[in-house]
């Protein structure tokens, strides 16, 4: 028999969200950007049987998407890292274009960008990127905070 549970990480700072952003550049190549944040606190809702719950609380990492869970809350997040998938497949010219649509204002050709800047996801949307998916991971164990 399955029941609904609320789970949270055993420790602070163990939740990671990875957003998968996609854009097609002028050469016709698709670019996938992985944008990761870490969160101090959060909780998730899952539906599982007792055997599945036992597995979940003893697994690290728990990928919430893979167990059909949903986010209840995420608090106190910060930028962790960003990665362009298969970055070596892009020429220098393509990388310049990718950096411009990641960090710069594509409407203003005079705007300089700094590759050390954190990515502004609002600017990604403005520059034509599409958010395809978000993966939620919990490391170092989970505990049940409510359930049957």
C-alpha positions as CSV (number, residue, x, y, z in Angstrom):
1,X,0.0,0.0,0.0
2,X,1.3,3.4,-0.9
3,X,1.1,6.6,1.2
4,X,2.1,10.2,0.8
5,X,5.2,11.3,2.8
6,X,7.0,14.6,3.3
7,X,10.8,14.2,3.3
8,X,13.7,16.6,3.8
9,X,17.5,16.2,3.8
10,X,19.1,15.0,7.0
11,X,21.6,17.9,6.8
12,X,21.6,21.6,5.8
13,X,22.9,22.5,2.3
14,X,22.3,19.1,0.7
15,X,19.7,20.0,-1.9
16,X,20.9,20.7,-5.5
17,X,18.7,21.8,-8.4
18,X,20.1,21.6,-11.9
19,X,18.2,23.5,-14.6
20,X,18.7,22.4,-18.2
21,X,18.6,25.4,-20.5
22,X,18.6,25.0,-24.3
23,X,19.3,27.5,-27.2
24,X,20.0,27.1,-30.9
25,X,22.9,29.3,-32.0
26,X,23.4,30.9,-35.4
27,X,25.3,27.9,-36.8
28,X,22.3,25.7,-36.1
29,X,23.9,23.8,-33.2
30,X,21.9,23.3,-30.0
31,X,23.6,24.3,-26.8
32,X,22.6,22.9,-23.4
33,X,23.5,24.8,-20.3
34,X,23.4,23.2,-16.9
35,X,22.8,25.8,-14.1
36,X,23.1,24.4,-10.6
37,X,22.0,25.9,-7.3
38,X,22.5,24.6,-3.8
39,X,19.8,25.1,-1.1
40,X,20.1,25.2,2.6
41,X,16.6,23.9,3.4
42,X,13.7,22.3,1.6
43,X,11.1,19.5,1.6
44,X,9.5,17.2,-1.0
45,X,6.3,15.2,-1.2
46,X,6.5,11.6,-2.4
47,X,4.1,8.7,-2.7
48,X,5.7,5.4,-1.9
49,X,5.2,2.1,-0.1
50,X,7.2,1.2,3.1
51,X,9.9,-0.8,1.2
52,X,10.4,2.2,-1.2
53,X,10.6,4.6,1.8
54,X,13.2,2.5,3.4
55,X,15.3,2.6,0.2
56,X,14.9,6.3,-0.2
57,X,16.0,7.3,3.3
58,X,19.1,5.0,2.9
59,X,20.1,6.3,-0.5
60,X,22.4,9.2,-1.5
61,X,21.8,11.0,-3.8
62,X,18.0,10.8,-4.0
63,X,16.9,12.2,-7.3
64,X,13.4,13.4,-6.5
65,X,12.3,13.4,-10.2
66,X,13.1,9.7,-10.5
67,X,10.8,8.8,-7.6
68,X,7.9,10.9,-8.8
69,X,8.3,13.5,-6.1
70,X,7.3,17.2,-6.0
71,X,8.8,20.2,-4.4
72,X,7.1,21.6,-1.3
73,X,9.6,24.3,-0.6
74,X,13.2,25.4,-1.2
75,X,14.8,28.1,1.0
76,X,18.1,30.0,1.0
77,X,19.5,29.0,-2.4
78,X,22.7,30.2,-4.0
79,X,24.6,29.8,-7.3
80,X,26.7,26.6,-7.3
81,X,28.0,26.2,-10.9
82,X,27.2,26.3,-14.5
83,X,28.4,23.9,-17.3
84,X,27.9,23.8,-21.0
85,X,27.4,20.2,-22.1
86,X,29.9,19.0,-24.7
87,X,31.7,22.3,-24.6
88,X,34.6,21.0,-26.7
89,X,32.3,20.6,-29.8
90,X,32.0,24.4,-30.2
91,X,34.5,26.6,-32.1
92,X,35.9,29.8,-30.6
93,X,33.5,31.8,-32.7
94,X,30.5,29.7,-31.4
95,X,31.8,30.0,-27.8
96,X,31.9,33.8,-28.2
97,X,28.2,33.7,-29.3
98,X,27.3,31.3,-26.5
99,X,29.0,33.6,-23.9
100,X,27.2,36.6,-25.3
101,X,23.7,34.9,-25.0
102,X,24.7,33.6,-21.5
103,X,26.1,36.8,-20.0
104,X,25.4,39.7,-22.3
105,X,22.5,41.8,-23.5
106,X,22.0,40.7,-27.1
107,X,20.0,43.8,-27.9
108,X,23.0,46.0,-27.0
109,X,26.1,45.2,-29.0
110,X,28.2,47.6,-26.9
111,X,27.5,45.7,-23.7
112,X,30.5,43.8,-22.4
113,X,30.1,40.6,-20.5
114,X,32.3,39.1,-17.9
115,X,32.6,35.3,-17.9
116,X,33.1,35.4,-14.2
117,X,29.7,36.9,-13.6
118,X,27.0,34.6,-12.2
119,X,24.3,33.8,-14.8
120,X,21.0,35.7,-14.5
121,X,18.3,33.2,-15.5
122,X,16.0,36.1,-16.4
123,X,18.6,37.2,-18.9
124,X,18.8,33.7,-20.3
125,X,15.1,33.9,-21.1
126,X,15.4,37.4,-22.5
127,X,18.2,36.1,-24.8
128,X,16.2,33.2,-26.2
129,X,17.1,30.3,-23.9
130,X,14.4,27.8,-23.0
131,X,14.2,26.0,-19.6
132,X,13.7,22.3,-20.6
133,X,13.9,20.6,-17.2
134,X,14.9,20.9,-13.6
135,X,16.5,18.0,-11.7
136,X,16.2,17.9,-7.8
137,X,18.8,15.9,-5.9
138,X,19.2,15.4,-2.1
139,X,22.6,14.2,-0.8
140,X,23.6,12.7,2.5
141,X,20.3,11.1,3.3
142,X,16.6,12.0,3.8
143,X,14.3,11.8,6.8
144,X,10.5,11.6,6.9
145,X,8.9,14.7,8.5
146,X,5.3,13.6,7.9
147,X,3.4,10.6,6.7
148,X,1.2,7.8,7.9
